[in-house]
Each structure stands twice: as structure tokens, then as C-alpha cells.
Amino acid sequence: MDSDNDGVIDSNDRCPNSPANAKVDASGCEIDSDGDGVVDSKDSCPHSPANAKVNASGCEIDSDGDGFVDSKDRCPNSAAGAKVDNMGCKIAAVIVLEGVNFATSSDRLTDSSSVTLDDAAATLMRYPDMVVEVAGYTDNRGALSFNQQLSQKRAAAVAAYLVAKGVNATNLSAKGYGPANAIADNATAQGRALNRRVELHIIKR
């Protein structure tokens, strides 16, 4: 007899009341594919990394609510509401590089951008231990995937320029955020222009 119709007869079934259509192991108990303690039928994230801390739904926990799950968060105890970098660590300061511009739909810096970037490079070289993320942003026009890639390329172009001017490459990272974190209204030309920007995120002074 197989009371729960899971394919394992009752005499061999350690879990004789498995839900209908549940995937079970040889003992008749529901399978937990990722070993997180939440069986697959109740697991909204059935492919969690090994040893990851998960919630009741089987999804990784983001202890500090910064948008980065603990397994990928180098700073899992950031203060509530803190702005963080792409590693989940608090950004100490944000500097918008005003005057840094690119050719349309390109990562090619305009000649006029050198004034701002040369000043930025000189400042960063005065603080050799400063750790900085170069963050690129776009407005919301066009495909999200294109904007994401474009913002990454633009951030990388600025980082490369700074390194060429003598900034320590090991203290720089580049991250494209696409149209995220808008600082102005994308419904206006002026707002879109403000959103197309590059920022320096000071991670460590």
C-alpha cells in the first residue's frame, strides 16, 4: 500500500503523508535539492548556494536589507538606509563628476571631460589609500540591457583614464548601474541630462 501515492510503499515510507505530486527520495520524504532545510515544494529559491542562510521560503537572507544577500555581502551589517556599493558596503561619500561627458551612445570621453578628470586624478593621488568605485549611470531611454552595458563601459572608461593619469588601479573599481538611482526626472530633457552621469563612490578614505 502507498497511502500518499509517492511511489514508496508505506512499509518503506518514512514520510507517509507527503503532499500530492511532491518529489521524494528513496525513503519517501520530500527532496530538498539545495540542502537549505526547506523542501522543494515550499522552496521559492530551490538553488540557494551551499550553506547559505535562508528564510522560511528558502531564499537567501539579506540581514541588513541593503539589496545584497548575505552570501554576497561583504558588509552584512550596514546601517538601515545606508547607500552601499556593489559589494554591499557603505559608501562614505558620493562625488558627481560634473563636466564628464561622452559621445552619444558611446563610451568615448569628450575632450572637455579631461579638465574634470585630471582634477579628480590629482585629488585621488593625494590620498593613495582611498578606495573608490567609479559608478556609471544613464537615463531611462532605450533598452535596459543596452543602458546597463553602456553605463558599465563608461564607468570603465573613466577608471581607465584615472589609472592612466597615475591613480592606483588596485584601489579603483568600475560599476555600471544603468538607469537606476535617478537623481532627476527622466520626463524632462534637463532631468535626463542630470541622470546621465558618472560618480565617484568613496568606499574607504
Summary of the structure (lengths in Angstrom):
residues: 205
radius of gyration: 24.5
end to end distance: 69.3
largest distance: 81.4
contacts: 593
relative contact order: 0.11
helix: 26%
strand: 15%
